[in-house]
Amino acid sequence: MREEVNNKLENVKIEAARLLNKKGLKVSNKEKFVLLEMIFKYVTARNENIKKVLN
């Protein structure tokens, strides 16, 4: 379970970096929404991971 969460977090970080690295290009509203959604998923998964470690 923990490995699965870590893999998801890594994928989110890679995708977020890819979106942020679009230098010289305008980031569309859809991309901004996707990025915010990814950050939310990352934080949620991280918090769940912390809860599991503490329990």
PyMOL Python script that loads the backbone (N, CA, C, O; Angstrom):
from pymol import cmd

cmd.read_pdbstr("""\
ATOM      1  N   MET A   1       0.832  -1.199   0.000  1.00  0.00           N
ATOM      2  CA  MET A   1       0.000   0.000   0.000  1.00  0.00           C
ATOM      3  C   MET A   1       0.869   1.253   0.000  1.00  0.00           C
ATOM      4  O   MET A   1       0.635   2.186  -0.768  1.00  0.00           O
ATOM      5  N   ARG A   2       1.867   1.260   0.866  1.00  0.00           N
ATOM      6  CA  ARG A   2       2.723   2.437   0.970  1.00  0.00           C
ATOM      7  C   ARG A   2       3.490   2.674  -0.335  1.00  0.00           C
ATOM      8  O   ARG A   2       3.649   3.813  -0.773  1.00  0.00           O
ATOM      9  N   GLU A   3       3.962   1.589  -0.947  1.00  0.00           N
ATOM     10  CA  GLU A   3       4.693   1.705  -2.212  1.00  0.00           C
ATOM     11  C   GLU A   3       3.785   2.256  -3.308  1.00  0.00           C
ATOM     12  O   GLU A   3       4.213   3.063  -4.133  1.00  0.00           O
ATOM     13  N   GLU A   4       2.530   1.813  -3.308  1.00  0.00           N
ATOM     14  CA  GLU A   4       1.560   2.292  -4.297  1.00  0.00           C
ATOM     15  C   GLU A   4       1.343   3.798  -4.146  1.00  0.00           C
ATOM     16  O   GLU A   4       1.314   4.528  -5.137  1.00  0.00           O
ATOM     17  N   VAL A   5       1.193   4.252  -2.919  1.00  0.00           N
ATOM     18  CA  VAL A   5       1.007   5.690  -2.660  1.00  0.00           C
ATOM     19  C   VAL A   5       2.240   6.461  -3.096  1.00  0.00           C
ATOM     20  O   VAL A   5       2.125   7.511  -3.728  1.00  0.00           O
ATOM     21  N   ASN A   6       3.424   5.949  -2.762  1.00  0.00           N
ATOM     22  CA  ASN A   6       4.664   6.626  -3.149  1.00  0.00           C
ATOM     23  C   ASN A   6       4.803   6.719  -4.661  1.00  0.00           C
ATOM     24  O   ASN A   6       5.259   7.740  -5.174  1.00  0.00           O
ATOM     25  N   ASN A   7       4.416   5.664  -5.387  1.00  0.00           N
ATOM     26  CA  ASN A   7       4.463   5.688  -6.850  1.00  0.00           C
ATOM     27  C   ASN A   7       3.515   6.741  -7.405  1.00  0.00           C
ATOM     28  O   ASN A   7       3.859   7.457  -8.346  1.00  0.00           O
ATOM     29  N   LYS A   8       2.319   6.838  -6.823  1.00  0.00           N
ATOM     30  CA  LYS A   8       1.358   7.853  -7.267  1.00  0.00           C
ATOM     31  C   LYS A   8       1.904   9.254  -7.015  1.00  0.00           C
ATOM     32  O   LYS A   8       1.770  10.141  -7.858  1.00  0.00           O
ATOM     33  N   LEU A   9       2.514   9.446  -5.860  1.00  0.00           N
ATOM     34  CA  LEU A   9       3.090  10.758  -5.536  1.00  0.00           C
ATOM     35  C   LEU A   9       4.189  11.115  -6.528  1.00  0.00           C
ATOM     36  O   LEU A   9       4.284  12.260  -6.969  1.00  0.00           O
ATOM     37  N   GLU A  10       5.011  10.142  -6.875  1.00  0.00           N
ATOM     38  CA  GLU A  10       6.104  10.382  -7.823  1.00  0.00           C
ATOM     39  C   GLU A  10       5.546  10.769  -9.188  1.00  0.00           C
ATOM     40  O   GLU A  10       6.059  11.685  -9.830  1.00  0.00           O
ATOM     41  N   ASN A  11       4.496  10.076  -9.635  1.00  0.00           N
ATOM     42  CA  ASN A  11       3.865  10.398 -10.917  1.00  0.00           C
ATOM     43  C   ASN A  11       3.287  11.804 -10.909  1.00  0.00           C
ATOM     44  O   ASN A  11       3.390  12.524 -11.902  1.00  0.00           O
ATOM     45  N   VAL A  12       2.685  12.194  -9.809  1.00  0.00           N
ATOM     46  CA  VAL A  12       2.124  13.546  -9.688  1.00  0.00           C
ATOM     47  C   VAL A  12       3.239  14.584  -9.781  1.00  0.00           C
ATOM     48  O   VAL A  12       3.096  15.595 -10.468  1.00  0.00           O
ATOM     49  N   LYS A  13       4.349  14.330  -9.087  1.00  0.00           N
ATOM     50  CA  LYS A  13       5.465  15.291  -9.109  1.00  0.00           C
ATOM     51  C   LYS A  13       6.038  15.421 -10.516  1.00  0.00           C
ATOM     52  O   LYS A  13       6.350  16.525 -10.962  1.00  0.00           O
ATOM     53  N   ILE A  14       6.177  14.294 -11.217  1.00  0.00           N
ATOM     54  CA  ILE A  14       6.719  14.315 -12.580  1.00  0.00           C
ATOM     55  C   ILE A  14       5.792  15.103 -13.502  1.00  0.00           C
ATOM     56  O   ILE A  14       6.252  15.940 -14.279  1.00  0.00           O
ATOM     57  N   GLU A  15       4.497  14.840 -13.416  1.00  0.00           N
ATOM     58  CA  GLU A  15       3.528  15.525 -14.277  1.00  0.00           C
ATOM     59  C   GLU A  15       3.467  17.020 -13.957  1.00  0.00           C
ATOM     60  O   GLU A  15       3.376  17.849 -14.862  1.00  0.00           O
ATOM     61  N   ALA A  16       3.517  17.356 -12.671  1.00  0.00           N
ATOM     62  CA  ALA A  16       3.503  18.768 -12.275  1.00  0.00           C
ATOM     63  C   ALA A  16       4.744  19.477 -12.808  1.00  0.00           C
ATOM     64  O   ALA A  16       4.657  20.604 -13.297  1.00  0.00           O
ATOM     65  N   ALA A  17       5.888  18.824 -12.714  1.00  0.00           N
ATOM     66  CA  ALA A  17       7.128  19.409 -13.229  1.00  0.00           C
ATOM     67  C   ALA A  17       7.042  19.598 -14.737  1.00  0.00           C
ATOM     68  O   ALA A  17       7.514  20.602 -15.270  1.00  0.00           O
ATOM     69  N   ARG A  18       6.438  18.632 -15.423  1.00  0.00           N
ATOM     70  CA  ARG A  18       6.299  18.723 -16.881  1.00  0.00           C
ATOM     71  C   ARG A  18       5.451  19.943 -17.252  1.00  0.00           C
ATOM     72  O   ARG A  18       5.796  20.691 -18.166  1.00  0.00           O
ATOM     73  N   LEU A  19       4.350  20.135 -16.542  1.00  0.00           N
ATOM     74  CA  LEU A  19       3.482  21.283 -16.825  1.00  0.00           C
ATOM     75  C   LEU A  19       4.183  22.600 -16.514  1.00  0.00           C
ATOM     76  O   LEU A  19       4.049  23.571 -17.259  1.00  0.00           O
ATOM     77  N   LEU A  20       4.922  22.632 -15.422  1.00  0.00           N
ATOM     78  CA  LEU A  20       5.588  23.870 -15.019  1.00  0.00           C
ATOM     79  C   LEU A  20       6.776  24.207 -15.916  1.00  0.00           C
ATOM     80  O   LEU A  20       7.183  25.366 -15.994  1.00  0.00           O
ATOM     81  N   ASN A  21       7.332  23.207 -16.590  1.00  0.00           N
ATOM     82  CA  ASN A  21       8.505  23.431 -17.423  1.00  0.00           C
ATOM     83  C   ASN A  21       8.172  23.910 -18.830  1.00  0.00           C
ATOM     84  O   ASN A  21       9.065  24.000 -19.673  1.00  0.00           O
ATOM     85  N   LYS A  22       6.922  24.214 -19.099  1.00  0.00           N
ATOM     86  CA  LYS A  22       6.536  24.710 -20.419  1.00  0.00           C
ATOM     87  C   LYS A  22       6.958  26.171 -20.550  1.00  0.00           C
ATOM     88  O   LYS A  22       6.121  27.073 -20.559  1.00  0.00           O
ATOM     89  N   LYS A  23       8.236  26.384 -20.648  1.00  0.00           N
ATOM     90  CA  LYS A  23       8.768  27.751 -20.696  1.00  0.00           C
ATOM     91  C   LYS A  23       8.368  28.438 -21.998  1.00  0.00           C
ATOM     92  O   LYS A  23       8.418  27.846 -23.076  1.00  0.00           O
ATOM     93  N   GLY A  24       7.977  29.681 -21.871  1.00  0.00           N
ATOM     94  CA  GLY A  24       7.639  30.469 -23.046  1.00  0.00           C
ATOM     95  C   GLY A  24       6.248  30.190 -23.584  1.00  0.00           C
ATOM     96  O   GLY A  24       5.794  30.860 -24.512  1.00  0.00           O
ATOM     97  N   LEU A  25       5.572  29.215 -23.017  1.00  0.00           N
ATOM     98  CA  LEU A  25       4.219  28.906 -23.472  1.00  0.00           C
ATOM     99  C   LEU A  25       3.229  29.327 -22.401  1.00  0.00           C
ATOM    100  O   LEU A  25       3.512  29.260 -21.205  1.00  0.00           O
ATOM    101  N   LYS A  26       2.075  29.756 -22.851  1.00  0.00           N
ATOM    102  CA  LYS A  26       1.031  30.086 -21.881  1.00  0.00           C
ATOM    103  C   LYS A  26       0.457  28.784 -21.350  1.00  0.00           C
ATOM    104  O   LYS A  26       0.210  27.845 -22.106  1.00  0.00           O
ATOM    105  N   VAL A  27       0.252  28.740 -20.065  1.00  0.00           N
ATOM    106  CA  VAL A  27      -0.380  27.569 -19.465  1.00  0.00           C
ATOM    107  C   VAL A  27      -1.879  27.827 -19.473  1.00  0.00           C
ATOM    108  O   VAL A  27      -2.354  28.809 -18.901  1.00  0.00           O
ATOM    109  N   SER A  28      -2.615  26.941 -20.123  1.00  0.00           N
ATOM    110  CA  SER A  28      -4.059  27.134 -20.247  1.00  0.00           C
ATOM    111  C   SER A  28      -4.752  26.943 -18.902  1.00  0.00           C
ATOM    112  O   SER A  28      -4.189  26.380 -17.964  1.00  0.00           O
ATOM    113  N   ASN A  29      -5.981  27.426 -18.837  1.00  0.00           N
ATOM    114  CA  ASN A  29      -6.761  27.265 -17.610  1.00  0.00           C
ATOM    115  C   ASN A  29      -6.972  25.797 -17.280  1.00  0.00           C
ATOM    116  O   ASN A  29      -6.978  25.409 -16.112  1.00  0.00           O
ATOM    117  N   LYS A  30      -7.145  24.980 -18.321  1.00  0.00           N
ATOM    118  CA  LYS A  30      -7.338  23.544 -18.100  1.00  0.00           C
ATOM    119  C   LYS A  30      -6.086  22.953 -17.456  1.00  0.00           C
ATOM    120  O   LYS A  30      -6.179  22.148 -16.529  1.00  0.00           O
ATOM    121  N   GLU A  31      -4.917  23.357 -17.950  1.00  0.00           N
ATOM    122  CA  GLU A  31      -3.665  22.851 -17.379  1.00  0.00           C
ATOM    123  C   GLU A  31      -3.490  23.322 -15.937  1.00  0.00           C
ATOM    124  O   GLU A  31      -3.010  22.574 -15.085  1.00  0.00           O
ATOM    125  N   LYS A  32      -3.886  24.575 -15.672  1.00  0.00           N
ATOM    126  CA  LYS A  32      -3.810  25.077 -14.297  1.00  0.00           C
ATOM    127  C   LYS A  32      -4.711  24.253 -13.389  1.00  0.00           C
ATOM    128  O   LYS A  32      -4.330  23.907 -12.271  1.00  0.00           O
ATOM    129  N   PHE A  33      -5.909  23.942 -13.878  1.00  0.00           N
ATOM    130  CA  PHE A  33      -6.839  23.139 -13.095  1.00  0.00           C
ATOM    131  C   PHE A  33      -6.256  21.752 -12.841  1.00  0.00           C
ATOM    132  O   PHE A  33      -6.325  21.244 -11.721  1.00  0.00           O
ATOM    133  N   VAL A  34      -5.684  21.141 -13.874  1.00  0.00           N
ATOM    134  CA  VAL A  34      -5.077  19.812 -13.740  1.00  0.00           C
ATOM    135  C   VAL A  34      -3.954  19.861 -12.712  1.00  0.00           C
ATOM    136  O   VAL A  34      -3.828  18.966 -11.877  1.00  0.00           O
ATOM    137  N   LEU A  35      -3.146  20.901 -12.777  1.00  0.00           N
ATOM    138  CA  LEU A  35      -2.028  21.041 -11.838  1.00  0.00           C
ATOM    139  C   LEU A  35      -2.541  21.182 -10.400  1.00  0.00           C
ATOM    140  O   LEU A  35      -2.020  20.539  -9.489  1.00  0.00           O
ATOM    141  N   LEU A  36      -3.550  22.014 -10.202  1.00  0.00           N
ATOM    142  CA  LEU A  36      -4.125  22.175  -8.861  1.00  0.00           C
ATOM    143  C   LEU A  36      -4.733  20.867  -8.362  1.00  0.00           C
ATOM    144  O   LEU A  36      -4.615  20.520  -7.187  1.00  0.00           O
ATOM    145  N   GLU A  37      -5.383  20.152  -9.274  1.00  0.00           N
ATOM    146  CA  GLU A  37      -5.971  18.857  -8.914  1.00  0.00           C
ATOM    147  C   GLU A  37      -4.881  17.872  -8.485  1.00  0.00           C
ATOM    148  O   GLU A  37      -5.055  17.125  -7.522  1.00  0.00           O
ATOM    149  N   MET A  38      -3.758  17.877  -9.203  1.00  0.00           N
ATOM    150  CA  MET A  38      -2.637  16.997  -8.860  1.00  0.00           C
ATOM    151  C   MET A  38      -2.055  17.349  -7.503  1.00  0.00           C
ATOM    152  O   MET A  38      -1.746  16.468  -6.700  1.00  0.00           O
ATOM    153  N   ILE A  39      -1.906  18.643  -7.254  1.00  0.00           N
ATOM    154  CA  ILE A  39      -1.363  19.078  -5.963  1.00  0.00           C
ATOM    155  C   ILE A  39      -2.297  18.628  -4.843  1.00  0.00           C
ATOM    156  O   ILE A  39      -1.840  18.168  -3.797  1.00  0.00           O
ATOM    157  N   PHE A  40      -3.606  18.763  -5.065  1.00  0.00           N
ATOM    158  CA  PHE A  40      -4.581  18.323  -4.066  1.00  0.00           C
ATOM    159  C   PHE A  40      -4.444  16.822  -3.813  1.00  0.00           C
ATOM    160  O   PHE A  40      -4.444  16.380  -2.664  1.00  0.00           O
ATOM    161  N   LYS A  41      -4.328  16.037  -4.893  1.00  0.00           N
ATOM    162  CA  LYS A  41      -4.176  14.581  -4.751  1.00  0.00           C
ATOM    163  C   LYS A  41      -2.882  14.244  -4.023  1.00  0.00           C
ATOM    164  O   LYS A  41      -2.848  13.340  -3.188  1.00  0.00           O
ATOM    165  N   TYR A  42      -1.831  14.968  -4.340  1.00  0.00           N
ATOM    166  CA  TYR A  42      -0.533  14.738  -3.691  1.00  0.00           C
ATOM    167  C   TYR A  42      -0.642  14.982  -2.186  1.00  0.00           C
ATOM    168  O   TYR A  42      -0.199  14.164  -1.380  1.00  0.00           O
ATOM    169  N   VAL A  43      -1.236  16.116  -1.821  1.00  0.00           N
ATOM    170  CA  VAL A  43      -1.349  16.470  -0.401  1.00  0.00           C
ATOM    171  C   VAL A  43      -2.248  15.466   0.322  1.00  0.00           C
ATOM    172  O   VAL A  43      -1.947  15.054   1.443  1.00  0.00           O
ATOM    173  N   THR A  44      -3.345  15.075  -0.316  1.00  0.00           N
ATOM    174  CA  THR A  44      -4.258  14.100   0.282  1.00  0.00           C
ATOM    175  C   THR A  44      -3.548  12.770   0.512  1.00  0.00           C
ATOM    176  O   THR A  44      -3.641  12.192   1.595  1.00  0.00           O
ATOM    177  N   ALA A  45      -2.841  12.287  -0.502  1.00  0.00           N
ATOM    178  CA  ALA A  45      -2.128  11.008  -0.385  1.00  0.00           C
ATOM    179  C   ALA A  45      -1.035  11.094   0.671  1.00  0.00           C
ATOM    180  O   ALA A  45      -0.827  10.153   1.437  1.00  0.00           O
ATOM    181  N   ARG A  46      -0.345  12.216   0.710  1.00  0.00           N
ATOM    182  CA  ARG A  46       0.724  12.394   1.701  1.00  0.00           C
ATOM    183  C   ARG A  46       0.144  12.363   3.112  1.00  0.00           C
ATOM    184  O   ARG A  46       0.701  11.727   4.007  1.00  0.00           O
ATOM    185  N   ASN A  47      -0.977  13.054   3.302  1.00  0.00           N
ATOM    186  CA  ASN A  47      -1.614  13.079   4.618  1.00  0.00           C
ATOM    187  C   ASN A  47      -2.079  11.690   5.038  1.00  0.00           C
ATOM    188  O   ASN A  47      -1.956  11.319   6.206  1.00  0.00           O
ATOM    189  N   GLU A  48      -2.615  10.916   4.084  1.00  0.00           N
ATOM    190  CA  GLU A  48      -3.041   9.546   4.379  1.00  0.00           C
ATOM    191  C   GLU A  48      -1.837   8.705   4.774  1.00  0.00           C
ATOM    192  O   GLU A  48      -1.913   7.884   5.688  1.00  0.00           O
ATOM    193  N   ASN A  49      -0.737   8.916   4.083  1.00  0.00           N
ATOM    194  CA  ASN A  49       0.500   8.184   4.379  1.00  0.00           C
ATOM    195  C   ASN A  49       0.979   8.503   5.793  1.00  0.00           C
ATOM    196  O   ASN A  49       1.386   7.606   6.532  1.00  0.00           O
ATOM    197  N   ILE A  50       0.932   9.766   6.165  1.00  0.00           N
ATOM    198  CA  ILE A  50       1.373  10.192   7.498  1.00  0.00           C
ATOM    199  C   ILE A  50       0.480   9.550   8.567  1.00  0.00           C
ATOM    200  O   ILE A  50       0.970   9.079   9.593  1.00  0.00           O
ATOM    201  N   LYS A  51      -0.844   9.535   8.314  1.00  0.00           N
ATOM    202  CA  LYS A  51      -1.774   8.931   9.278  1.00  0.00           C
ATOM    203  C   LYS A  51      -1.451   7.453   9.484  1.00  0.00           C
ATOM    204  O   LYS A  51      -1.474   6.960  10.612  1.00  0.00           O
ATOM    205  N   LYS A  52      -1.149   6.742   8.383  1.00  0.00           N
ATOM    206  CA  LYS A  52      -0.843   5.310   8.477  1.00  0.00           C
ATOM    207  C   LYS A  52       0.430   5.074   9.273  1.00  0.00           C
ATOM    208  O   LYS A  52       0.519   4.121  10.047  1.00  0.00           O
ATOM    209  N   VAL A  53       1.406   5.938   9.083  1.00  0.00           N
ATOM    210  CA  VAL A  53       2.677   5.792   9.801  1.00  0.00           C
ATOM    211  C   VAL A  53       2.465   6.030  11.292  1.00  0.00           C
ATOM    212  O   VAL A  53       3.056   5.342  12.123  1.00  0.00           O
ATOM    213  N   LEU A  54       1.624   7.002  11.629  1.00  0.00           N
ATOM    214  CA  LEU A  54       1.404   7.348  13.032  1.00  0.00           C
ATOM    215  C   LEU A  54       0.539   6.328  13.766  1.00  0.00           C
ATOM    216  O   LEU A  54       0.627   6.202  14.987  1.00  0.00           O
ATOM    217  N   ASN A  55      -0.298   5.600  13.021  1.00  0.00           N
ATOM    218  CA  ASN A  55      -1.198   4.617  13.669  1.00  0.00           C
ATOM    219  C   ASN A  55      -0.541   3.292  13.888  1.00  0.00           C
ATOM    220  O   ASN A  55      -1.167   2.374  14.418  1.00  0.00           O
TER     221      ASN A  55
END
""", "prot")
cmd.dss("prot")
cmd.show_as("cartoon", "prot")
cmd.util.cbc("prot")
cmd.orient("prot")
